């Protein structure tokens, strides 16, 4: 797996329809937190959006939802969190892909996914992608052929997670516990409920909670062993090796 971070001019992406027109009239910055689903025709993403000025209330956003969807080309959006101190919304957004983006995704063949860092400002877009090297090269060659301006900030192999951190967690556990952390499930006070986390992931709350408890149990057991709190081995951390629900 390879990762590449590119820089584009915001105005170029806006001309292609990848960025909704007028987005930065009211907003300072957009950060992609996670892509939950990416198809040629549409994408489902978790975004942090920083507004210029005072945030609207949840009720105001609900009343204006039809206008907001039409203005920014959203098929749907949901307010996940409102952060008045930093003037940020965290939104779950489903959006149809413009034609040019559909062509690039088709060329990638499902072998590329957006990853952090991925940040949009009025002047530039810093976009990172993780995928198979051959797929990344195909897309970059197409950008060159189309003479689409961009700059490569960095390109490298996939960063390795230290063994002592990653060992014991399945990919699904890692994904869901990271999502819960980003959205404030472990914050004090908690900023999102288990029910809302589960709904955004297409799972039931009991199923999502079971994955989290298994992941938490493994992490706690490893910490106790490392600290000498559990003699001998990770007893109590074993569990069946069935697929996650």
N, C-alpha and C positions, 0 to 999 in steps of 0.2 A: 504494500500500500504506500502511496505517495501523497504528500500534501503540498498545496501550492496556494500562496496568498497573492492576489492581484489587486492593483489599484486602477480604478476607472474614474473618469470625470462624470460627475453626477448629471451634468447637462446631456451627455451622450446617451446615458441610459434612459433619461427622461424622454429623449427624442424617439427612442425605440419602444416606449411604452412600458419598459420594465419598472420604472418608478412612476407612480401616479402624478399627473401634472398638478402643480400647486401644493404638493405635500409640504414643502419647507416654508410655505407662507405662514403656517401656524405651528410648525414643529421644528425643533432644533436638531434632533438626532433620532435615528432609528437603529436599534441593535437587534440582530437576529439571535435569539437565545437557543432556539431548537427548531429543526424541521421535523415535524411529526409524520408528514406524508408528502412525497414528491412524485407527481405523475407528469407526463408530457402536457396534459391539459390543465392541471391545477396543482396547487400546493397548499398545505396546511401547516402554518408556522406559528411559533410563539415569539412575539415581538415585545421589546421594550421601547416605548415611544416617549420622547421628552418634548413636552409642549412649551411653547412660548407663552408665558403668562400663567394665570391661575387655571388649575384643572377644573374641568366640568365635573359635576357629581355623576354618580352612577345613574340616577334618575334622568338627568339631562341627556346623557349619552343614549339611554334607552329611547327617550322621546325623539331624538334626532337620528336614530339608527338608520332609517331609510335614506335620509339625505347623505349620511356618512358613507353608506355602502355605495350609493350612486357616485359620489364625489371621488372616491378613491378606488373604485372598481372591486370592492370586496363582495364576494358571494355571501359571506356571513362574518360576523366578528362577535367576540365575547370578552367582556371586561373580566380579567382574572384578578387583577390587583390594581389599586390606586395608591400612589405614593406622593402625597402633597408636598412633603419636605423637599423632594428632588424634582418635583413636577413631572413625574413619570407615570405612564400607564403601562401595565403588562396586559397584552391582548392576545387572544387566540384568534387567528385570522385565516379564513379560507379565501383564496384568491385565484382567479383564472389566469393562466399564463399567456402572455402575448405571443404572437406568432414566432418572432425571432427566438425567444426563450424556448419555445417548444422545439424548434429546430436544433438548438444546442443540446437540449436534453435527449432528443432522439439520437443525436450523434454520440452522446455519452453512453447510450445503451443501458441506462440504469446502474452504471458502475461508478458514478460520482455523486457525492452528497455534500451540501454546504456544511461548514463547521466553523467554530470560533477561531480567530476573531472575524466578525462580519458586521461592519458598522457603516451606516450611511449618514452623511452630513450634506449641507447645501453645496459644498464644493467638490467632495470626492467620496468615493465608495471603496472601502477596503473589504474585499470579499475573499474568503478562504474556502477551499474545497479539498475533500479527501476522497481518494479513489484509486482505481487501477492506473498504473502509469500510462498504459497504451491509450486508455480512454481520455485521460487528461491531455495527452499529446494531440489526440485527434481534435479536441475542442480548441486548443491553442492554435493549431495549424489553421483551423477554420477562421478563427479571429484574425489571424495574419492575412489569410487570403481575402477576407472581406475588408481588410485594412481598417479594422475596428481598433481605435487607440486604447492601449492598456499598458501597464507596467508591472513586471514581476517583482514583487517585494522580497519573496523568499520561496524556495522550493526545497523539500527535503523528504526523507523517508518518514513514515508514521512514527511519532514520538512513542517511546516505550514507557509504560507505567511500571514503576518499581515493583518487583516481585512481592515484597513484603506488604505492599498496599493492595495489589490486584488479586493476590492468591485467595482462592476460596469463594469469590463472587462470580456468579454466572454473568454473561453479557446482559441478560434481561435485568438481573438485580442491579448491576452497575448503572444501566440506563434509567431505571425507575427511581432509584435512590438519588441519583444526580438530579433528575427532574424535580423530585420532591424538595431537594435542597435549594435549587435555583428559585423555585416558586414560593419559598418561605414556609414550607411545612415544618421545618425544624427551628424556625425563628421563635422568639419569645417576645410578645405573644405570637401565636401561630397566624400566618397570613393567608392560608388556604386550607380548606378542609380535605379530608381523605376522599369524600364523595366527589368533590370537584376535580381532584387529581385523577381519580379513576375515570370519570366521565370523559376527560380530555384524552385519555389513553385507550378508550374503547373497552375498558374492563369494569367489572363490578367492584364496589368498594371492598367487600371481603377478600376478593382475589388480589387486588392491589395491596391491601394491608398485609396479606399473607406473604407476598414477595418482600415487602419492606421488613417484616419481622424476621424473616430468614436472613436477609442481608445484614440487618442490625445485629442479630445474634452471632453471626460469623465474625463481624468486625469487633464486637465486644469481647468475644472469646479470644481472638488473636491479641487484642490489647492486654487482656488479663494475663495471658501466657507471657507476653513480652515484659510485663511489669512484675512477673513472679507471683501473681495473685492466684494462679491455678497451678498446682504442682503437677509435674509430669508431662501432660499433654493437653490437647484441646477437648477434653471430655465434655460432653454436653453440647458440643457444636456439631456433632454428626447428625445427618438426616438422610432421608431417602433421596436417591438421585433421579427422581422423576422430573419430567418437563414442568416448567412453571405453568400455572393456569393462565 
